[in-house]
Amino acid sequence: MRRFTEFYSESRVQNIVGFSGGKDSTATYLLALEHSEKTGKTFRATFADTGNEHEETIEFVKTIHEKTGGPKVEIITSDFREAVIKKRDVVATKWLKDGVDPARIAEVIENLQPTGNPFLDLCISNGRWPSAVGKFCTAQLKVYPTIDQIILPAMKSGPIVQWSGVRGEESNNRSKMSPVDFSDPGYYIYRPIFNWSVRDVFALHKKHGLEPNPLYKQGFSRVGCMPCIFAKKSEIFNINA
């Protein structure tokens, strides 16, 4: 932690908050805002639109700066249309060599059409939906785009502290993380609410007079991808209500 403190004292450090529109990333955004007001250090906030987001979440992301006085969230997205086209080429050539029925190949190719929606095109190119045991969605739709489009370009201007709204009590895997991770020279991942409870998170919302993402009051426990592969049956019911 001392190493991080010394690193963070550098004047050139850039603060970048990963924002999802959920309660934890909102609390992280608010902490960054308080830190900015106290120290004068500005921060950026970014949101990776998966193409599978609820309209209420998109609206919350787009208006958070108006409600708090913080920075406008930068929205990024991925493009997997080329991946779908490559998949189609594989079907047209390799499958034919492997002796697959030409009629079957033609049927599959007809359905291998890019949609322009990142989530759908990623699933089409992978040939399946993500699942709890085959979870490729977060990395492909959120982590990698953020690194490629935000982190790497920003590192050209100086060191980075990426603020992440991860709490240890959320899951067994997350509990094994740490409040600070040294990711790369000039790049730290900082989890300021790692030891917080849900009560702490909503208390900070209240402190700033900010209503959480309205989906929580509609019975959703997750407000990221909609539906998330970990969504409860009741949440899936709410989506179709």
TARALIN-V47860 format. One record per residue. N is the residue number from 0. SS is DSSP state (~ for helix, > for strand, _ for the rest). PSI is psi in degrees with one decimal (* if undefined). BURIAL is 1 if it has 16 or more other ideal C-beta (glycine too) atoms within 10 Angstrom, else 0. Layout:
n: {N/N}
ss: {SS/SS}
psi: {PSI/PSI}
burial: {BURIAL/BURIAL}
This chain:
n: {0/1/2/3/4/5/6/7/8/9/10/11/12/13/14/15/16/17/18/19/20/21/22/23/24/25/26/27/28/29/30/31/32/33/34/35/36/37/38/39/40/41/42/43/44/45/46/47/48/49/50/51/52/53/54/55/56/57/58/59/60/61/62/63/64/65/66/67/68/69/70/71/72/73/74/75/76/77/78/79/80/81/82/83/84/85/86/87/88/89/90/91/92/93/94/95/96/97/98/99/100/101/102/103/104/105/106/107/108/109/110/111/112/113/114/115/116/117/118/119/120/121/122/123/124/125/126/127/128/129/130/131/132/133/134/135/136/137/138/139/140/141/142/143/144/145/146/147/148/149/150/151/152/153/154/155/156/157/158/159/160/161/162/163/164/165/166/167/168/169/170/171/172/173/174/175/176/177/178/179/180/181/182/183/184/185/186/187/188/189/190/191/192/193/194/195/196/197/198/199/200/201/202/203/204/205/206/207/208/209/210/211/212/213/214/215/216/217/218/219/220/221/222/223/224/225/226/227/228/229/230/231/232/233/234/235/236/237/238/239/240}
ss: {_/~/~/~/~/~/~/~/_/_/_/_/_/>/>/>/>/>/_/_/_/_/~/~/~/~/~/~/~/~/~/~/~/~/~/~/~/~/~/_/_/_/>/>/>/>/>/>/>/_/_/_/>/_/~/~/~/~/~/~/~/~/~/~/~/~/~/~/_/_/_/_/_/>/>/>/>/_/_/_/~/~/~/~/~/~/~/~/~/~/~/~/~/~/~/~/~/_/_/_/_/~/~/~/~/~/~/~/~/~/~/_/_/_/_/_/_/~/~/~/~/~/~/~/~/~/_/_/_/_/>/_/_/>/_/_/~/~/~/~/~/~/~/~/~/~/~/~/~/~/~/~/~/~/~/_/_/_/_/>/>/>/>/_/_/_/_/~/~/~/_/~/~/~/~/_/_/_/_/>/>/>/>/>/_/_/>/>/>/>/_/_/_/_/_/_/_/~/~/~/~/~/~/~/~/~/~/_/_/_/_/_/_/~/~/~/~/~/_/_/_/_/_/_/>/_/_/_/_/_/_/_/~/~/~/~/~/~/~/~/_}
psi: {-34.4/-39.6/-41.6/-42.5/-42.7/-40.8/-43.2/-19.1/-13.4/135.9/-23.5/-3.6/131.2/132.5/124.2/120.2/124.7/117.8/129.4/-11.8/-2.9/173.8/-40.3/-42.7/-28.5/-42.8/-38.6/-41.3/-43.9/-36.9/-41.7/-36.5/-43.6/-42.4/-39.3/-42.1/-31.4/-39.1/-18.5/-0.6/122.3/168.5/158.7/154.3/136.2/147.1/126.9/109.8/113.2/-13.9/2.5/43.6/148.0/143.7/-29.8/-37.5/-43.4/-43.0/-40.5/-42.9/-42.8/-19.0/0.5/-35.5/-31.8/-31.3/-21.5/-20.5/6.4/-175.0/150.7/138.2/130.3/123.9/125.1/164.1/168.4/166.6/111.9/19.6/-38.8/-34.9/-36.8/-41.6/-41.2/-38.3/-40.8/-38.8/-38.8/-43.7/-41.0/-28.0/-59.2/-42.6/-38.3/-42.2/-31.4/0.8/18.3/142.5/123.9/-33.7/-39.3/-41.4/-45.0/-38.2/-43.2/-44.7/-37.8/-30.8/-9.2/71.1/127.4/140.2/-20.5/-8.4/118.8/-47.3/-48.4/-43.3/-34.5/-43.8/-40.6/-43.8/-27.7/-13.1/15.9/167.2/153.1/154.7/174.2/-30.2/-5.0/64.9/94.8/-4.8/-48.3/-46.8/-47.3/-34.5/-20.0/-55.7/-56.7/-43.2/-37.9/-42.3/-48.4/-41.9/-21.2/-59.2/-54.6/-46.1/-39.1/-32.3/-20.0/-19.5/-4.1/176.7/157.7/141.3/114.7/117.6/127.9/132.8/54.3/132.3/136.8/-30.5/-3.2/-36.2/165.6/-41.3/-42.3/-28.3/-19.5/-5.8/-176.1/160.8/-25.8/135.4/131.7/110.0/-38.4/156.9/121.5/13.9/116.7/147.9/123.2/126.0/84.1/-20.9/23.5/-38.8/13.8/158.0/170.2/-37.1/-42.4/-41.1/-49.4/-25.6/-36.1/-36.8/-48.5/-39.8/-36.9/4.8/33.0/124.9/134.6/171.4/125.6/-15.4/-27.6/-38.7/-10.7/4.2/7.5/138.3/-19.9/139.9/14.6/-124.0/143.1/102.0/151.2/155.0/-15.5/12.0/146.7/160.0/-37.6/-33.8/-39.7/-38.0/-43.1/-35.9/-36.4/0.4/*}
burial: {0/0/0/1/0/0/1/0/0/0/0/0/0/1/1/1/1/1/1/1/1/1/1/1/1/1/1/1/1/1/1/1/1/0/0/1/0/0/0/0/0/0/1/1/1/1/1/1/1/1/1/1/1/1/0/1/1/0/0/1/1/0/0/1/0/0/0/0/0/1/1/0/1/0/0/0/0/1/0/1/1/0/1/1/0/0/1/1/0/0/1/0/0/0/1/0/0/0/0/0/0/0/0/0/1/0/0/1/0/0/0/1/0/1/0/0/1/1/1/1/1/1/1/1/1/1/0/0/0/1/0/0/0/0/0/0/1/1/0/1/1/1/0/0/1/1/1/0/1/1/1/0/0/1/1/0/0/0/1/1/1/1/1/1/1/1/1/1/0/0/0/0/0/0/0/0/1/0/1/1/0/0/0/0/0/0/1/1/1/1/1/1/1/1/0/1/0/0/0/0/1/1/0/1/1/0/0/1/0/1/0/1/1/0/1/1/0/0/0/1/0/1/1/1/1/1/1/1/0/0/1/0/0/0/1/0/0/1/0/0/0}
